[in-house]
Structures are given as C-alpha cells and as structure tokens.
Amino acid sequence: MHTGAPGASGTANVSSVTTREAVTWGSASGRSVAPSNEPQWTNWAGTAPETVTGLSFWSASTSGTFGFSMPLDSSVTMHVDDSLTLTSIEISIPLAS
C-alpha cells in the first residue's frame, strides 16, 4: 500500500503497514483479468490516521520483483483496528495500434 504515487520502482510513499496480501488471479478473458480472491488487511496497526491512495503488486510476499502499481478509485483513511478489503481489481490490456 502507498500513501502517494509509488514511483517507477514501486518503492516511494510506502504505507506504514507493509504486509503484502496475496492476490490470486483468475483466468484472463477478452484482454482483462480479475482476482478470484479479495485481499484483506485487518486490524490496522500502522500510523493512524494514514491515507492510503494506491497499491503496488510484487512477485513475492517479501523482496520479489515489482510488477505494477495502480491508484485506488478513492483514497482510504485508516485508523487503528480498521480493515481494508479489495473487493474489485481488474487489469485490462489495450490493443496495440
């Protein structure tokens, strides 16, 4: 999670909560793919309040390779013991022109 733009390497504006929740991607269909699970962060124990504005996606739960980042549709201000569940993520790949 990020509190601002993650930057080109996904390492800028990192949230105080650094746990990476696993995303299980479903099957691609028509140039789009969506997860088959809903990643969830429970019992916020980071800086509070903290406004989360985006996510970065990595190949491993620690270390790993940065894949991509995306902003949240709406920023979320987290407080102690709050939970955050991603109920919708979709990646679309445009046609090459």
A tleap script that builds the chain and sets N, CA, C and O, in Angstrom:
source leaprc.protein.ff14SB
mol = sequence {
  NMET HIE THR GLY ALA PRO GLY ALA SER GLY
  THR ALA ASN VAL SER SER VAL THR THR ARG
  GLU ALA VAL THR TRP GLY SER ALA SER GLY
  ARG SER VAL ALA PRO SER ASN GLU PRO GLN
  TRP THR ASN TRP ALA GLY THR ALA PRO GLU
  THR VAL THR GLY LEU SER PHE TRP SER ALA
  SER THR SER GLY THR PHE GLY PHE SER MET
  PRO LEU ASP SER SER VAL THR MET HIE VAL
  ASP ASP SER LEU THR LEU THR SER ILE GLU
  ILE SER ILE PRO LEU ALA CSER
}
set mol.1.N position { 0.848 -1.171 0.000 }
set mol.1.CA position { 0.000 0.000 0.000 }
set mol.1.C position { 0.894 1.234 0.000 }
set mol.1.O position { 2.029 1.213 0.477 }
set mol.2.N position { 0.335 2.316 -0.557 }
set mol.2.CA position { 1.093 3.557 -0.674 }
set mol.2.C position { 0.242 4.753 -0.262 }
set mol.2.O position { -0.983 4.743 -0.388 }
set mol.3.N position { 0.921 5.776 0.232 }
set mol.3.CA position { 0.256 6.999 0.667 }
set mol.3.C position { 0.402 8.114 -0.368 }
set mol.3.O position { 0.013 9.254 -0.118 }
set mol.4.N position { 0.947 7.790 -1.498 }
set mol.4.CA position { 1.155 8.703 -2.617 }
set mol.4.C position { 1.616 7.873 -3.796 }
set mol.4.O position { 1.588 6.644 -3.732 }
set mol.5.N position { 2.032 8.508 -4.851 }
set mol.5.CA position { 2.479 7.791 -6.048 }
set mol.5.C position { 3.620 6.827 -5.690 }
set mol.5.O position { 4.596 7.240 -5.064 }
set mol.6.N position { 3.507 5.532 -6.085 }
set mol.6.CA position { 4.528 4.537 -5.760 }
set mol.6.C position { 5.850 4.724 -6.501 }
set mol.6.O position { 6.860 4.140 -6.107 }
set mol.7.N position { 5.862 5.516 -7.552 }
set mol.7.CA position { 7.079 5.724 -8.322 }
set mol.7.C position { 7.351 4.589 -9.289 }
set mol.7.O position { 6.663 3.568 -9.275 }
set mol.8.N position { 8.355 4.773 -10.127 }
set mol.8.CA position { 8.675 3.828 -11.203 }
set mol.8.C position { 9.110 2.462 -10.690 }
set mol.8.O position { 8.949 1.466 -11.395 }
set mol.9.N position { 9.656 2.393 -9.481 }
set mol.9.CA position { 10.109 1.100 -8.945 }
set mol.9.C position { 9.199 0.581 -7.835 }
set mol.9.O position { 9.501 -0.448 -7.230 }
set mol.10.N position { 8.087 1.272 -7.554 }
set mol.10.CA position { 7.130 0.825 -6.548 }
set mol.10.C position { 7.596 0.999 -5.113 }
set mol.10.O position { 7.040 0.379 -4.207 }
set mol.11.N position { 8.606 1.831 -4.891 }
set mol.11.CA position { 9.179 1.949 -3.546 }
set mol.11.C position { 8.967 3.314 -2.890 }
set mol.11.O position { 9.452 3.537 -1.781 }
set mol.12.N position { 8.264 4.217 -3.540 }
set mol.12.CA position { 8.029 5.545 -2.973 }
set mol.12.C position { 6.714 5.581 -2.196 }
set mol.12.O position { 5.778 4.846 -2.511 }
set mol.13.N position { 6.656 6.422 -1.201 }
set mol.13.CA position { 5.431 6.664 -0.420 }
set mol.13.C position { 4.815 5.387 0.131 }
set mol.13.O position { 3.603 5.182 0.050 }
set mol.14.N position { 5.659 4.533 0.691 }
set mol.14.CA position { 5.200 3.248 1.240 }
set mol.14.C position { 4.408 3.491 2.526 }
set mol.14.O position { 4.802 4.297 3.368 }
set mol.15.N position { 3.301 2.792 2.660 }
set mol.15.CA position { 2.469 2.863 3.851 }
set mol.15.C position { 3.237 2.343 5.067 }
set mol.15.O position { 4.227 1.626 4.924 }
set mol.16.N position { 2.773 2.707 6.260 }
set mol.16.CA position { 3.371 2.177 7.487 }
set mol.16.C position { 3.059 0.694 7.668 }
set mol.16.O position { 3.762 0.007 8.409 }
set mol.17.N position { 2.023 0.192 7.010 }
set mol.17.CA position { 1.714 -1.247 7.006 }
set mol.17.C position { 2.282 -1.807 5.709 }
set mol.17.O position { 1.833 -1.450 4.620 }
set mol.18.N position { 3.269 -2.684 5.833 }
set mol.18.CA position { 3.983 -3.183 4.653 }
set mol.18.C position { 3.654 -4.636 4.311 }
set mol.18.O position { 4.290 -5.220 3.434 }
set mol.19.N position { 2.676 -5.220 4.988 }
set mol.19.CA position { 2.276 -6.596 4.700 }
set mol.19.C position { 1.718 -6.679 3.289 }
set mol.19.O position { 0.841 -5.902 2.910 }
set mol.20.N position { 2.231 -7.627 2.515 }
set mol.20.CA position { 1.727 -7.848 1.157 }
set mol.20.C position { 0.723 -8.993 1.191 }
set mol.20.O position { 1.079 -10.131 1.497 }
set mol.21.N position { -0.505 -8.696 0.884 }
set mol.21.CA position { -1.537 -9.724 0.827 }
set mol.21.C position { -1.542 -10.349 -0.570 }
set mol.21.O position { -1.383 -9.648 -1.570 }
set mol.22.N position { -1.722 -11.640 -0.633 }
set mol.22.CA position { -1.682 -12.363 -1.909 }
set mol.22.C position { -2.928 -12.088 -2.742 }
set mol.22.O position { -4.046 -12.051 -2.228 }
set mol.23.N position { -2.708 -11.899 -4.027 }
set mol.23.CA position { -3.795 -11.787 -4.996 }
set mol.23.C position { -3.727 -13.028 -5.863 }
set mol.23.O position { -2.688 -13.330 -6.449 }
set mol.24.N position { -4.837 -13.745 -5.944 }
set mol.24.CA position { -4.926 -14.922 -6.798 }
set mol.24.C position { -5.674 -14.502 -8.056 }
set mol.24.O position { -6.867 -14.202 -8.008 }
set mol.25.N position { -4.967 -14.482 -9.182 }
set mol.25.CA position { -5.571 -14.003 -10.422 }
set mol.25.C position { -6.389 -15.102 -11.075 }
set mol.25.O position { -5.954 -16.252 -11.139 }
set mol.26.N position { -7.569 -14.751 -11.560 }
set mol.26.CA position { -8.418 -15.681 -12.292 }
set mol.26.C position { -7.930 -15.824 -13.721 }
set mol.26.O position { -6.838 -15.369 -14.063 }
set mol.27.N position { -8.728 -16.446 -14.537 }
set mol.27.CA position { -8.378 -16.628 -15.945 }
set mol.27.C position { -8.639 -15.348 -16.725 }
set mol.27.O position { -9.625 -14.649 -16.492 }
set mol.28.N position { -7.749 -15.058 -17.640 }
set mol.28.CA position { -7.921 -13.883 -18.492 }
set mol.28.C position { -9.053 -14.120 -19.474 }
set mol.28.O position { -9.268 -15.234 -19.950 }
set mol.29.N position { -9.777 -13.038 -19.766 }
set mol.29.CA position { -10.875 -13.120 -20.719 }
set mol.29.C position { -10.995 -11.780 -21.427 }
set mol.29.O position { -11.165 -10.745 -20.784 }
set mol.30.N position { -10.907 -11.800 -22.752 }
set mol.30.CA position { -11.085 -10.573 -23.523 }
set mol.30.C position { -10.147 -9.447 -23.129 }
set mol.30.O position { -10.585 -8.305 -22.991 }
set mol.31.N position { -8.862 -9.742 -22.942 }
set mol.31.CA position { -7.824 -8.770 -22.594 }
set mol.31.C position { -7.955 -8.232 -21.175 }
set mol.31.O position { -7.340 -7.212 -20.868 }
set mol.32.N position { -8.734 -8.874 -20.287 }
set mol.32.CA position { -8.872 -8.451 -18.897 }
set mol.32.C position { -8.670 -9.640 -17.975 }
set mol.32.O position { -8.925 -10.789 -18.338 }
set mol.33.N position { -8.205 -9.331 -16.772 }
set mol.33.CA position { -8.077 -10.362 -15.750 }
set mol.33.C position { -8.449 -9.741 -14.410 }
set mol.33.O position { -8.125 -8.583 -14.142 }
set mol.34.N position { -9.123 -10.508 -13.579 }
set mol.34.CA position { -9.541 -10.046 -12.261 }
set mol.34.C position { -9.170 -11.119 -11.241 }
set mol.34.O position { -9.034 -12.286 -11.608 }
set mol.35.N position { -9.004 -10.756 -9.985 }
set mol.35.CA position { -8.642 -11.752 -8.985 }
set mol.35.C position { -9.827 -12.639 -8.617 }
set mol.35.O position { -10.988 -12.255 -8.763 }
set mol.36.N position { -9.499 -13.832 -8.138 }
set mol.36.CA position { -10.533 -14.748 -7.667 }
set mol.36.C position { -10.646 -14.698 -6.145 }
set mol.36.O position { -11.417 -15.456 -5.557 }
set mol.37.N position { -9.888 -13.818 -5.507 }
set mol.37.CA position { -9.993 -13.621 -4.062 }
set mol.37.C position { -10.129 -12.134 -3.762 }
set mol.37.O position { -10.033 -11.300 -4.662 }
set mol.38.N position { -10.351 -11.811 -2.506 }
set mol.38.CA position { -10.440 -10.419 -2.069 }
set mol.38.C position { -9.369 -10.190 -1.007 }
set mol.38.O position { -9.601 -10.469 0.169 }
set mol.39.N position { -8.194 -9.683 -1.405 }
set mol.39.CA position { -7.134 -9.433 -0.425 }
set mol.39.C position { -7.637 -8.510 0.688 }
set mol.39.O position { -8.398 -7.573 0.446 }
set mol.40.N position { -7.192 -8.801 1.911 }
set mol.40.CA position { -7.713 -8.066 3.060 }
set mol.40.C position { -6.610 -7.785 4.070 }
set mol.40.O position { -5.807 -8.662 4.388 }
set mol.41.N position { -6.579 -6.565 4.567 }
set mol.41.CA position { -5.694 -6.172 5.658 }
set mol.41.C position { -6.610 -5.901 6.844 }
set mol.41.O position { -7.485 -5.039 6.764 }
set mol.42.N position { -6.419 -6.626 7.940 }
set mol.42.CA position { -7.290 -6.478 9.106 }
set mol.42.C position { -6.521 -5.902 10.287 }
set mol.42.O position { -5.296 -6.006 10.357 }
set mol.43.N position { -7.247 -5.301 11.202 }
set mol.43.CA position { -6.688 -4.764 12.444 }
set mol.43.C position { -5.503 -3.842 12.198 }
set mol.43.O position { -4.390 -4.118 12.645 }
set mol.44.N position { -5.745 -2.750 11.487 }
set mol.44.CA position { -4.708 -1.766 11.148 }
set mol.44.C position { -3.881 -1.449 12.385 }
set mol.44.O position { -4.415 -1.052 13.420 }
set mol.45.N position { -2.579 -1.627 12.264 }
set mol.45.CA position { -1.670 -1.350 13.379 }
set mol.45.C position { -0.576 -0.372 12.969 }
set mol.45.O position { 0.426 -0.236 13.670 }
set mol.46.N position { -0.759 0.308 11.841 }
set mol.46.CA position { 0.245 1.253 11.366 }
set mol.46.C position { -0.030 2.649 11.881 }
set mol.46.O position { -0.792 2.841 12.829 }
set mol.47.N position { 0.600 3.620 11.244 }
set mol.47.CA position { 0.379 5.018 11.575 }
set mol.47.C position { -1.107 5.317 11.437 }
set mol.47.O position { -1.747 4.882 10.480 }
set mol.48.N position { -1.647 6.054 12.385 }
set mol.48.CA position { -3.072 6.373 12.316 }
set mol.48.C position { -3.282 7.830 12.694 }
set mol.48.O position { -2.687 8.291 13.669 }
set mol.49.N position { -4.094 8.564 11.971 }
set mol.49.CA position { -4.677 8.114 10.712 }
set mol.49.C position { -3.645 8.147 9.587 }
set mol.49.O position { -2.702 8.939 9.607 }
set mol.50.N position { -3.846 7.276 8.617 }
set mol.50.CA position { -2.992 7.240 7.430 }
set mol.50.C position { -3.891 7.076 6.218 }
set mol.50.O position { -4.792 6.237 6.213 }
set mol.51.N position { -3.646 7.879 5.189 }
set mol.51.CA position { -4.467 7.828 3.980 }
set mol.51.C position { -3.756 7.009 2.917 }
set mol.51.O position { -2.670 7.364 2.459 }
set mol.52.N position { -4.388 5.909 2.533 }
set mol.52.CA position { -3.856 5.011 1.510 }
set mol.52.C position { -4.451 5.441 0.170 }
set mol.52.O position { -5.666 5.596 0.040 }
set mol.53.N position { -3.576 5.632 -0.828 }
set mol.53.CA position { -4.041 6.125 -2.126 }
set mol.53.C position { -3.788 5.167 -3.279 }
set mol.53.O position { -4.352 5.341 -4.359 }
set mol.54.N position { -2.937 4.145 -3.065 }
set mol.54.CA position { -2.629 3.234 -4.161 }
set mol.54.C position { -1.980 1.954 -3.689 }
set mol.54.O position { -1.672 1.782 -2.510 }
set mol.55.N position { -1.781 1.060 -4.640 }
set mol.55.CA position { -1.209 -0.261 -4.366 }
set mol.55.C position { -0.085 -0.555 -5.339 }
set mol.55.O position { -0.069 -0.053 -6.462 }
set mol.56.N position { 0.852 -1.373 -4.895 }
set mol.56.CA position { 1.849 -1.909 -5.816 }
set mol.56.C position { 1.761 -3.430 -5.740 }
set mol.56.O position { 1.403 -3.994 -4.705 }
set mol.57.N position { 2.086 -4.070 -6.832 }
set mol.57.CA position { 1.974 -5.514 -6.935 }
set mol.57.C position { 3.366 -6.096 -7.178 }
set mol.57.O position { 4.112 -5.624 -8.035 }
set mol.58.N position { 3.695 -7.127 -6.409 }
set mol.58.CA position { 5.030 -7.723 -6.401 }
set mol.58.C position { 4.939 -9.219 -6.641 }
set mol.58.O position { 3.872 -9.812 -6.483 }
set mol.59.N position { 6.059 -9.837 -7.024 }
set mol.59.CA position { 6.085 -11.275 -7.332 }
set mol.59.C position { 6.230 -12.152 -6.092 }
set mol.59.O position { 6.144 -13.375 -6.201 }
set mol.60.N position { 6.448 -11.560 -4.917 }
set mol.60.CA position { 6.638 -12.351 -3.695 }
set mol.60.C position { 6.141 -11.570 -2.485 }
set mol.60.O position { 5.974 -10.352 -2.549 }
set mol.61.N position { 5.907 -12.273 -1.387 }
set mol.61.CA position { 5.403 -11.622 -0.174 }
set mol.61.C position { 6.463 -10.768 0.503 }
set mol.61.O position { 6.131 -9.838 1.238 }
set mol.62.N position { 7.729 -11.068 0.268 }
set mol.62.CA position { 8.835 -10.215 0.697 }
set mol.62.C position { 9.840 -10.180 -0.441 }
set mol.62.O position { 9.940 -11.127 -1.220 }
set mol.63.N position { 10.570 -9.103 -0.532 }
set mol.63.CA position { 11.504 -8.916 -1.660 }
set mol.63.C position { 10.736 -9.054 -2.962 }
set mol.63.O position { 9.733 -8.366 -3.156 }
set mol.64.N position { 11.180 -9.926 -3.860 }
set mol.64.CA position { 10.471 -10.120 -5.121 }
set mol.64.C position { 10.724 -9.007 -6.111 }
set mol.64.O position { 11.540 -8.114 -5.880 }
set mol.65.N position { 10.003 -9.077 -7.225 }
set mol.65.CA position { 10.135 -8.129 -8.321 }
set mol.65.C position { 8.869 -7.286 -8.409 }
set mol.65.O position { 7.753 -7.806 -8.377 }
set mol.66.N position { 9.065 -5.977 -8.520 }
set mol.66.CA position { 7.936 -5.064 -8.687 }
set mol.66.C position { 7.300 -5.314 -10.048 }
set mol.66.O position { 7.995 -5.359 -11.063 }
set mol.67.N position { 5.977 -5.479 -10.069 }
set mol.67.CA position { 5.266 -5.700 -11.321 }
set mol.67.C position { 4.624 -4.435 -11.854 }
set mol.67.O position { 4.940 -3.984 -12.955 }
set mol.68.N position { 3.714 -3.859 -11.063 }
set mol.68.CA position { 2.997 -2.667 -11.485 }
set mol.68.C position { 2.337 -2.040 -10.267 }
set mol.68.O position { 2.303 -2.631 -9.187 }
set mol.69.N position { 1.818 -0.842 -10.455 }
set mol.69.CA position { 1.078 -0.168 -9.387 }
set mol.69.C position { -0.199 0.412 -9.969 }
set mol.69.O position { -0.343 0.555 -11.183 }
set mol.70.N position { -1.118 0.740 -9.078 }
set mol.70.CA position { -2.368 1.369 -9.506 }
set mol.70.C position { -2.933 2.215 -8.368 }
set mol.70.O position { -2.797 1.862 -7.197 }
set mol.71.N position { -3.565 3.329 -8.718 }
set mol.71.CA position { -4.214 4.130 -7.681 }
set mol.71.C position { -5.526 3.480 -7.270 }
set mol.71.O position { -6.135 2.755 -8.056 }
set mol.72.N position { -5.963 3.735 -6.044 }
set mol.72.CA position { -7.298 3.322 -5.629 }
set mol.72.C position { -8.299 4.278 -6.271 }
set mol.72.O position { -7.971 5.435 -6.533 }
set mol.73.N position { -9.513 3.806 -6.524 }
set mol.73.CA position { -10.551 4.690 -7.066 }
set mol.73.C position { -10.806 5.857 -6.119 }
set mol.73.O position { -11.041 6.985 -6.554 }
set mol.74.N position { -10.757 5.574 -4.824 }
set mol.74.CA position { -10.923 6.593 -3.782 }
set mol.74.C position { -9.910 6.317 -2.692 }
set mol.74.O position { -9.705 5.162 -2.316 }
set mol.75.N position { -9.274 7.355 -2.178 }
set mol.75.CA position { -8.338 7.155 -1.079 }
set mol.75.C position { -9.104 6.676 0.159 }
set mol.75.O position { -10.299 6.935 0.304 }
set mol.76.N position { -8.394 5.975 1.042 }
set mol.76.CA position { -8.998 5.424 2.248 }
set mol.76.C position { -8.163 5.863 3.440 }
set mol.76.O position { -6.954 5.630 3.470 }
set mol.77.N position { -8.797 6.498 4.427 }
set mol.77.CA position { -8.082 6.883 5.641 }
set mol.77.C position { -8.261 5.778 6.670 }
set mol.77.O position { -9.378 5.449 7.070 }
set mol.78.N position { -7.129 5.211 7.088 }
set mol.78.CA position { -7.135 4.080 8.014 }
set mol.78.C position { -6.846 4.557 9.437 }
set mol.78.O position { -6.028 5.449 9.663 }
set mol.79.N position { -7.547 3.932 10.391 }
set mol.79.CA position { -7.368 4.195 11.818 }
set mol.79.C position { -7.058 2.864 12.498 }
set mol.79.O position { -7.275 1.801 11.916 }
set mol.80.N position { -6.557 2.921 13.720 }
set mol.80.CA position { -6.221 1.703 14.466 }
set mol.80.C position { -7.413 0.745 14.464 }
set mol.80.O position { -8.551 1.143 14.715 }
set mol.81.N position { -7.125 -0.526 14.176 }
set mol.81.CA position { -8.094 -1.629 14.133 }
set mol.81.C position { -9.024 -1.613 12.929 }
set mol.81.O position { -9.888 -2.485 12.826 }
set mol.82.N position { -8.884 -0.651 12.006 }
set mol.82.CA position { -9.680 -0.677 10.773 }
set mol.82.C position { -9.252 -1.858 9.905 }
set mol.82.O position { -8.172 -2.419 10.088 }
set mol.83.N position { -10.107 -2.220 8.967 }
set mol.83.CA position { -9.793 -3.254 7.976 }
set mol.83.C position { -10.006 -2.679 6.581 }
set mol.83.O position { -10.831 -1.789 6.374 }
set mol.84.N position { -9.245 -3.207 5.638 }
set mol.84.CA position { -9.364 -2.797 4.237 }
set mol.84.C position { -9.453 -4.050 3.392 }
set mol.84.O position { -8.580 -4.914 3.467 }
set mol.85.N position { -10.503 -4.159 2.585 }
set mol.85.CA position { -10.697 -5.297 1.697 }
set mol.85.C position { -10.802 -4.782 0.269 }
set mol.85.O position { -11.572 -3.864 -0.014 }
set mol.86.N position { -10.023 -5.378 -0.628 }
set mol.86.CA position { -10.110 -5.026 -2.046 }
set mol.86.C position { -11.196 -5.885 -2.669 }
set mol.86.O position { -11.002 -7.080 -2.891 }
set mol.87.N position { -12.314 -5.286 -2.943 }
set mol.87.CA position { -13.449 -6.047 -3.479 }
set mol.87.C position { -13.460 -6.071 -4.993 }
set mol.87.O position { -14.199 -6.848 -5.598 }
set mol.88.N position { -12.639 -5.220 -5.618 }
set mol.88.CA position { -12.638 -5.185 -7.073 }
set mol.88.C position { -11.295 -4.688 -7.583 }
set mol.88.O position { -10.860 -3.586 -7.250 }
set mol.89.N position { -10.649 -5.507 -8.390 }
set mol.89.CA position { -9.428 -5.123 -9.093 }
set mol.89.C position { -9.567 -5.721 -10.483 }
set mol.89.O position { -9.925 -6.891 -10.620 }
set mol.90.N position { -9.296 -4.955 -11.488 }
set mol.90.CA position { -9.310 -5.512 -12.832 }
set mol.90.C position { -8.192 -4.884 -13.635 }
set mol.90.O position { -7.991 -3.670 -13.600 }
set mol.91.N position { -7.472 -5.711 -14.351 }
set mol.91.CA position { -6.400 -5.245 -15.207 }
set mol.91.C position { -6.837 -5.472 -16.644 }
set mol.91.O position { -7.226 -6.577 -17.022 }
set mol.92.N position { -6.768 -4.417 -17.434 }
set mol.92.CA position { -7.122 -4.512 -18.845 }
set mol.92.C position { -5.896 -4.162 -19.693 }
set mol.92.O position { -5.152 -3.234 -19.375 }
set mol.93.N position { -5.702 -4.902 -20.751 }
set mol.93.CA position { -4.583 -4.660 -21.667 }
set mol.93.C position { -5.156 -4.139 -22.970 }
set mol.93.O position { -5.918 -4.845 -23.631 }
set mol.94.N position { -4.804 -2.909 -23.358 }
set mol.94.CA position { -5.354 -2.337 -24.582 }
set mol.94.C position { -4.770 -3.027 -25.817 }
set mol.94.O position { -3.689 -3.613 -25.765 }
set mol.95.N position { -5.488 -2.946 -26.899 }
set mol.95.CA position { -4.993 -3.458 -28.181 }
set mol.95.C position { -3.872 -2.568 -28.679 }
set mol.95.O position { -3.932 -1.348 -28.526 }
set mol.96.N position { -2.868 -3.155 -29.262 }
set mol.96.CA position { -1.777 -2.383 -29.860 }
set mol.96.C position { -2.291 -1.691 -31.122 }
set mol.96.O position { -3.088 -2.258 -31.869 }
set mol.97.N position { -1.833 -0.478 -31.347 }
set mol.97.CA position { -2.302 0.235 -32.537 }
set mol.97.C position { -1.281 0.176 -33.644 }
set mol.97.O position { -1.509 0.725 -34.723 }
savepdb mol mol.pdb
quit
